[in-house]
């Protein structure tokens, strides 16, 4: 996998691969409007996620104790029940809804957050062409 270290700052972002190892993207930590965020750059598109998602998702995966399907989907599409994507937009999660912060681009949580969690040593992520899962370390 061609993931480079980076320190996760806007000046030196993490260079990551999507779970199927088909596309590269950048991720960094930043602060926007006083909130800690993860900035995900995919080509020229920028997505923003509440940075607390790392801790919250790790806790959910730990409590689950087993593999959870990623189930990535755009904001406009329904997420498959029981997936990381569904949890990342559920009113039942710790923020009571979307971890994605940019209206219209709040989805794809299950595509872009798991590789960062893997890079940070918080989770194990499968790298199959489709149907990938993750679990807490």
N, C-alpha and C positions, 0 to 999 in steps of 0.2 A: 504494500500500500504506500502511496507517495505522500503520506502525511508528514509535514515538517513540524518541528517543534513550535516555533513562534512563542511569544510570551503572552499572546492574547490581548495585546494593546492595539489601538487603531493603527499605530505605526508599525507593528510587527504581529499581524493577526495569525491565528492558526489557519493552516492550509489543510483542508479536510476533504474527504471523499464521501459521497452519498453511500448509504448501506450497500447497494448493488455494485459499488465501485465503478459507476458509469459516468459520474460527473464530479468535478472539483468545485469547491466553494470556499469562501473565507469566512471566519467567525472571529469576533473580538468582543471584549467587554468594553462598555462605555457608560456614560451617564447622560440621560436625556430628560429634561424637565425635572431634575432632582431624583430620578429613578434609575437604579442600576439596570442596564439592559444588555442583551446580547444582540449584536449587529451581525446579521448574516448577509453576505454579499454573494449573489448568484448571478454571474455575468454583470449586467448593469442594474439588476434589481436588488433592492435592499429590503430585507425583512427585519423586524424588531421583535424580540421576545423578552418578556419580563425575566430578569436574571435569576430570580428566585425559583424558576422552573427547574433548575439543576438540582437543588436541594429537595424540592417537593417531589419531583419525579423519582429521585433516588429513594426517598422514603416510601413512595407508593410501590416501587419495584421490590424493595426489601420486605414490605408487608405482604406482598403477593407471594414472594418466595419462589417463583418459577418464571419461565419464559412468558413474555407478553408480545403479541404481534404488534408491529409498528403501525401499519394501516394508514400511511400518509395520504392526505387528500387536500385539495384546494379548499379555501374557505367556503366557496359557493356549493360545494358538494358535501353530502352527509358523510360522516366518518363511520366506519364499521364499528359496531358495538364491541366493547371489550379490548379495544386497541389503545396504544399510546396516543394516537391522534385523537380518539374520542375522549380520552381522559384530559388531554390538553385543551379542550374546549368545553368541558362538562361543568354545569353549575354545581356539581358535587366535588370538584377539586378544591384545593385550599384557597384559590383566588376567586372561586365562584364563577368561573367562565374561562374566557380565552386568555392564554399566556401570550399569544400573538398580539402585537400592539398596533399594527398598521392596518386600518380598515381596508378590506379588500384583499389584503395579503396576510391574514392572520393564520391561515392554514399551513400545511406542510410541516407542522410541528414534529410529526413522526419521521420526517425525512432528514431534517437538519439538526435537531437537538441530540438525538442518539449518538451520532458520530463524535460530537464534542464530549459527551459523557464518557464514551469509550476512550477518547484521547486523554481525558482527565483521570482515568482509572476508576471511574464510578460504576461502569457497566460493561457487560460483554454484549456485542452486537453481531448478529449473523450477517454474512455478505453473499447471499444468494441472488440470482437474477430478480426474484420477486418473493413476496411472502416472508420477509425477514422479521426476526424477533429480537428482543433484548431482555436481559436480566441484570439485576444488581450484583455488584461484586462486593 
